[in-house]
Amino acid sequence: MTFIDEGERQRIASDLDATLIVEAAAGTGKTTALVSRIVALIQTGRATLATIVAVTFTDAAAGELKLRLRTALERARADSISSEPRDRLTLALRQLEEARAGTIHSFCGDLLRAHAVEAGIDPLFEVIADRGSLYADVFERWYGRVLRDPLPGILRVLRRPIKAWDQSSARAMLFRAGLDLIDHRDFDEPWVSPAFDRVSELDAIAHEIAELGALAKKATAPDDWFAKSLERLALWTEEMNLRERLLGRDYGSLEAELHLLLRERMWGWKGKGTYFASGLRRDEVANKRETVRLRLADVLCRCDAELAVLLREELRALVEAYEIEKKRLGRLDFFDLLLVTRDVLVQSDAVRERVSAGVSHILVDEFQDTDPLQAEIVLLLAAKPSTKGQAFDRELSPGKLFVVGDPKQAIYRFRRADLALYERVKQHLLSQGASCLL
């Protein structure tokens, strides 16, 4: 484990006009470095605690940050020789309880309460700590309506056979899909449906399975496990043919049955001997079985991709119902806090300039956990007042932003954070003169 060295610590505490990125692993002193920069900003008169925003990602981390900041401020005041820096530190200690050191969500909540009219929200909004019950109620009402007259994509999901213990039941799948769309409602661009002829592909793979299953009759050892795997395919085809003679081919049911078939263990059953049948080697048939299995998996994967595009449109009513219910109750969820804040900062120059003027410095801990909306909010507040456009189009104010993080931890994809986003923000900062301390 490599700790932040003394030279880097000195730069963090003294190079206050530079935008800095500090990359280090957990336990190497990143938060200590962040606290030392806050103390230096206050001690030198560059900022007051009232104008500093320190962002953490949990309430517990925010509480710990304030405790560490208090200790650092008291130590710096005790060590201060000059009265002016000492007075600044004394004022900071008085302001500590009101300091804006907390989660990005708490910061956004305060911002929106102060600018509710511009944001177009209820000034007395409440934040939903646990949206689970609210979403579940909305989903149940929507699901009841859907069952009466399901749309094509939803009908395909409903037709999938399930077992009682199966967590991928139709209801559970739709519940999770709706929640996932709610969590990504800032990405409103239409999805592109892949070029895929679902009907002909399902016909073709059913035919290939039937041909493979027909080989079971040729087995010289029909009780062999390998032969039984082909017999299972033959039985599946026979049952399908009987059903379709009575009801015709239903592609939603066929797709669902193929999903169940792919999950069966018989694809891995093995047997003994060189030959499967007279003049037919076992390894040749085994290769054919594996080819069919892979082709089946590919067809179903493409079916699911096509279904996802369809479901996204069909689930819009669920997302809208959730939004309407929140508005009726005067509530915002944690995602709303970010989304509405981002929107009002982009759409209202007056709000952004007013908020930005009251923020002299932004310090972000655990920056690898930042999601796209959080990153945009930070960049918008760190931008020069005169710049326009989206977050990544604006020029930064030198020295206003300081971030610490561990890119290796971005692999955990906390909430919507990921390494690609971290690198994009990092490169954006570097392109505007930021320095990276490793």
N, C-alpha and C positions, 0 to 999 in steps of 0.2 A: 504494500500500500504506500503510495507516494503522497506525502503531505504537501500543502502549499508552502513553498519555501519563503524565507525571510524577505528576499528581494521582491517577490510577488506581493507579499503582504504590504510592503512599503508602498508599492505602486498603487495597490487597491486603496490605501488610506491617503495617498497624496496626489495621484493623477486624477483629480476630480473633474477635469474638463474632457475626459476621454470616456467613450462608450466602451465598456469592458464586458467580456464573456469569460467566466471562470469555469473551466471544466475539470472536475476531480471526482473521485469515487466517494461513496458514503464514508463518513467518519474521518475525512481528511482535512476538515476545517473550513468547508465552504460557508456554512452559516456564520461561523465566527468571523470570516472575512467580510461577509455582508454586514454584520453588526458593526465591525470596525469602520466600514465606509460610512455608515449612518452617523456614527459618532464624529468622524472627521468632517462630514458635511455640516454638522451642527456647530462643532468647535470652531471651524474657520468662518462661520457666518454665511456659508454658501446656501444654507437652507435652515428652516426651523422644522421641528418635528411635525408641526401642523401642515407643512407643505410636502412632506415626504410620504410616499405610498410604498409600503413593503408588502409584497404579495407572497403568501404561503398557500399550501393546498389542502390543509386540514385545520380545523379549529384548534386541535391539540398543538399542532406545530406553531400556530399563531400565539397561543398562550406561552409556549416555551420561548418563542422569539422575544416576546415582551419582557420575560424574566431575564433573559440574557442581555437584552438591551438596557434594562435598569441597572444591572450589575456593571456593565461597561460604562454607562454614563456616570455612575457614582465613582467608579475608579478613575475615570478621566477627570472628573471634577476635583477629586482629592489630589490628583497629580498636577493639576493646572496651576501655573505660577501667576499668569496674568489674570486680572479681574474680569476683563471682557469675555474671554472664552469661558471662564467659570460661570458668569452670569447666563451665558447662552445655554450651558449645560444644566444649570439650575432650572431655567425655564422649561427645558425639554423634560426634565424629571416631573415637573408639575403637569405637563401636557401628556404624560405617558399613558394614562388611562384612556384618553380620547385619541391616541395615536392611531393612524390608519395602517395598522399592521395586522393583517388578517387575510382571509380567503378572497379570491377574486369575486366570488359571489356576494360576499358581504359588501365589498366596495361597490359593485354594480347596484346592489339594492339601495345603498345610500344615494348613489348618483341618480337613480330613477325616481326616488321619492322627491328629490329636489327638482327634477325636470319631468314630472309626470305628464304635464300638459303637452310639452313638445314631443314626448314619446307616445302620446295617444293612449295612455293607460289610466286606470283608476288610481288617484293619488293615495287612496287608503288601501292599496292592494296588500294582500297577505301572501307570504311565501309558503308554498307547499313543501313541508319537510319530507314527507313521504307520499309521493303521488300514486302509489300502488293501488290504494282503495278507490281513489277517484277514477283512475284509468280503468280499473276492473269494472266499476259500475257502468261507465260509458261503453265499455266493450260488450258487456252482457246485453245491454239494450240494442246495440248495433248487431250483435250476433243473432239475437232473436229475429230481427227484421230480415237479415241475410238468409236465414234458414227457410223463410217463406218463399223467397224468390232469388236464389243465388246466381250471381254473375258467372260467366264461363270459367274464369280463373279460380274463383272460390269454389265452384262446383268440382273442379279437378282435385282440389285439396280435400274436399269433403268425401270424395269417392275413394280415397285411399283407405284400404283395409287397415284396421288398427287392432292392437291387443290392449287389454286393460292396463298393463304396466308400461306401455309404450309412451315415452315422453314426447314422441313426435306425432301425437294425435292431431287430427285436423284442427280442433279447437286450440290446442296448445301452440301449434304452428302459426295460426292466424293471430293469436294473442301476442306472440313474440315478434311476428312480422310488423304488426301495428306499432308496437312499442319501439322497434328499431327505426321505423320511419319517423316517429315522433322525435327520436333522438338525433335525426339527421335532417330535420326540416329546413335547415339553412341551405342545404344542397337541393335547390328546386329545379335544376335543369332536367329536361326529359331524358329518360333512359332510352338507349338505342336497342331495339329488338334485333337479335342476331339473325342473319339469314339462315333459316332452318325450316325444312319441310317436315314438320312433326309427324304428319299422317303417314307419309311414305317411309320415313325412318322407322316408325313403330311397326309398320307392315313388314319391312325388310328384316328387322331383328327378330320378329316373331317367326318368320320363315327360316332364318338361320338356326334358331333354337330347335325348331321342328326337325330340320335336317340332321342336326347333331343328335337329337334324341332318337331318331330312327336307327342310328347305328347300334343301339342297345340290343336289337334283335340278332345282330351278327356275332355277339360276344360268345366266345368258346367257353367262358366261365361266367355265366350270368349271375352267380352269387358273389362274384368278386366285387369289392367296394367300388372300384372304378366303373365297372359295368352298371352297378346300381345308381351311380350318379347320372349316367346317361338315361337310365330307365326313369329316373325322377323327372328329367326333362321331357321324356316321351309322355309321361303321365300328365305333366303340366299342359302340354300341347293338346292332349286328348280332352282334358277338362275344358280348356279354352274353346276347342272346336264344338263340344256339346253345348256349351253355354251360348255360343254365337249362332248355332243353328236355330236356337229358340228365339234369341233376342237381337241377333245381328251384332256387328262389331261396334263396341262402344270404346272410343280411344281413351277416354278418361279412366275407365275401368281397366283397360289393357295396360296403360301406363302404371296404374297403381299396382296391378298384379306383378308387373315386371320389377317394380321396386322391391316387392317382397321376395321374388325369385332371386334377385341379385344378393340378397342378404342370407340366403341359405348356405349351410356349411358344405353341402355336397360338391361345391366347386373345387374344394381342396381334397376330396377323397382320392385315395391312391389304391393301386392294386399290385399284383405281382406278375412276373413273366414278361418276356420280350414282346410276345404277340398278343394283341387284343382279339383278333379274329384271324381266320385263314388269310394269309397274304396282307394283313394289316397290322403294322407295328403299333404297340401301345403308346410309344412316345409321339407318334404322328397324331394319334387321336387326342392325346393329352394336350399337344400343342394347339390342336383345333379347338378343344374345349376352352383353353386359356384365351385364345383369340376371340371366341364368341363372348366370353365373360368380359374382356376388356372393351369389346365393341358395345356390349350391353351397357356397361358403366358409362361409356362416352355418350351414347344416345340419351340415357337418362339424365346425365349432367347437362346436356344441351336442352333437354326438355325443361329442366329446372330453371335454366337461364332464361328461356323464353317465358316460362311461367312467372318468374320474378318481375319481368317488365309488365306483364299483364296485371299481376297482383298489386303492384305499386299504384296503378291507376285505380284499381277497384277498392283499395284500402284508403283512398283519399277521404272518403266519407267518414271513416272512423277517425282519422286524424282531425278532420274539421269538427266532428262532434266533440272531441276532447278539447279543442280550442274554444269552442262555443261554451262548453260547460265551465271551463276555467274563467272565461270572461264574465259569464253570468254570476259566478260566485265572487268575482273580484280577486282572483288569485293568479299568481305566477309560479311556475316551477323553476328549478335551478337553471334549466336550459333557457327559459324565457329571460332570466336575468342577464344572461350573456347575449342572447340574440337581440333583444330590444336595445340593450346598451350599445352593441355594435352598430345597429341600424341608426340610432339617433345620433351617434358620433359621426357617422358617414353622411347622413342626410341633413343635419343641422350644423352649419359652421358656427352659429352663435353658441350652441350648447358646447360643442367641442372646444372652442376657444375659451369659453368661460371656465369649463372644467380644467382644461390644460393649464390655464393661467394660475389656477390654485394648486397645481402639482409641479413642484420644481424638480423632483427626482422620483424615478420609479425603480425599485429594486425587487427582483423576482427570484425567489428561492425555488429549488427543484424544477428548473425550467424545462427539463425533459418531459414533465407531466402536463405541459401546456397543450391545450387542444386548439383547433383552428380559430374558433371564436375568441378565446382568451388571447391568443397571439395577436389577432387583429386589434383588439382593444388596447393592448399594451403598446403596439406600434402607433396607433392613432394618437394616444396620449403623449407619446414620446416625440411626435413629429413637430416640425416647425409650424407656427401658427399660419404662415402664409401659404403652405402647400395644400393642394387639393387632390381629390381622387380617392381611390381605395387605399387600404392600409399599406400595402406593399408598394404603392406608387408614391408615397410621401417621403420627403426628406427628413431625416432625424435631427433633433437638436443635440449637438455634441455634449456628452457627459450626462444627459438626462436619464439614460437607461443603463442599468447594471444588472446582469443576470448570472446566476450560478446554477450549474446542473451537471448531471452525469449522463452523457448520451448512451452509455452502455445499459442504463436502466430503462431507456425508451423502448426496449424490446418487449417490456411487459404490457405495452399499449394500454396504460392506465386511462380509463374512460376512452376518449377519442384521440389521445396522444399517440404519436408514432415517430420513429426515427427520421422518416422522410420530412415530416413537418419541422422537426427540430433542426435538421440540416438546412432546410429552406430558409428558416428565420436566421440561422447563424450566418449563412452566406449573404443574406440581405444586409445584416448588420456589418459584416466585414466589407461589403462593397461600399459602405458609407463611412469607412474609416475606423470602425471598431477594431479593438485588439482582443485576441484570444489568449488567455493565460492557461497553460496546461499544467 
